[in-house]
Amino acid sequence: MMTTQLLFIGTTELMLIAGIALLLFGGKKLPEMMRGMGRGISEFKKGAREVTEPFEEVKNDIEEAKKDIDEVIKE
């Protein structure tokens, strides 16, 4: 079984990554890169939401139909 522990980054690891990024890209370029990365993540989440919304609507319709069928069966 795979664990999701790799997704959780501690404070020390985050500071190490930030320090390396600062050394590689410099203080002036880093804020621009972080802003761009934030926009990219935001767009990704928006796209993922747009893909999953139709499936959620179908799921809700199926659940409502199941409830209706269960009510008819009980009668």
C-alpha positions in Angstrom: 0.0 0.0 0.0 1.4 3.4 -1.0 1.5 6.1 1.6 0.9 9.8 1.2 3.7 10.8 3.5 5.6 12.1 0.5 3.1 14.9 0.0 3.6 16.4 3.5 6.6 18.7 3.7 7.8 19.9 7.0 9.1 23.4 7.9 12.7 22.4 7.6 12.3 20.9 4.2 10.4 23.9 3.0 13.0 26.3 4.2 15.7 24.2 2.5 13.9 24.2 -0.8 13.3 28.0 -0.5 17.0 28.6 0.3 18.1 26.5 -2.7 15.6 28.4 -5.0 16.9 31.7 -3.7 20.5 30.7 -4.5 19.6 29.4 -8.0 17.2 32.2 -9.1 18.1 35.2 -7.0 16.0 37.5 -5.0 14.5 39.5 -7.9 13.4 36.6 -10.0 12.0 34.4 -7.2 8.8 36.4 -6.5 7.9 36.4 -10.2 8.4 32.7 -10.3 6.3 32.1 -7.2 3.5 34.3 -8.6 3.6 32.3 -11.8 3.6 29.0 -10.0 0.6 30.2 -7.9 -1.3 31.1 -11.0 -0.5 27.8 -12.6 -1.7 25.9 -9.5 -4.9 28.0 -9.5 -5.6 27.3 -13.2 -5.0 23.6 -12.6 -7.5 23.5 -9.7 -10.0 25.4 -11.8 -9.6 22.9 -14.7 -9.9 19.9 -12.4 -13.1 21.4 -10.9 -14.5 21.9 -14.4 -13.8 18.3 -15.3 -15.3 16.8 -12.2 -18.5 19.0 -11.9 -20.5 17.1 -14.6 -19.7 13.8 -12.9 -20.9 15.1 -9.6 -24.1 16.2 -11.2 -24.7 12.7 -12.7 -23.8 11.2 -9.3 -26.4 13.4 -7.6 -29.0 12.5 -10.2 -28.4 8.8 -9.7 -28.6 9.1 -5.9 -32.0 10.9 -6.3 -33.2 8.2 -8.7 -32.1 5.5 -6.2 -34.0 7.2 -3.4 -37.1 7.4 -5.6 -36.9 3.7 -6.4 -36.4 2.8 -2.8 -39.5 4.8 -1.9 -41.5 3.0 -4.6 -40.3 -0.4 -3.4 -41.3 0.3 0.2 -44.8 1.1 -0.8 
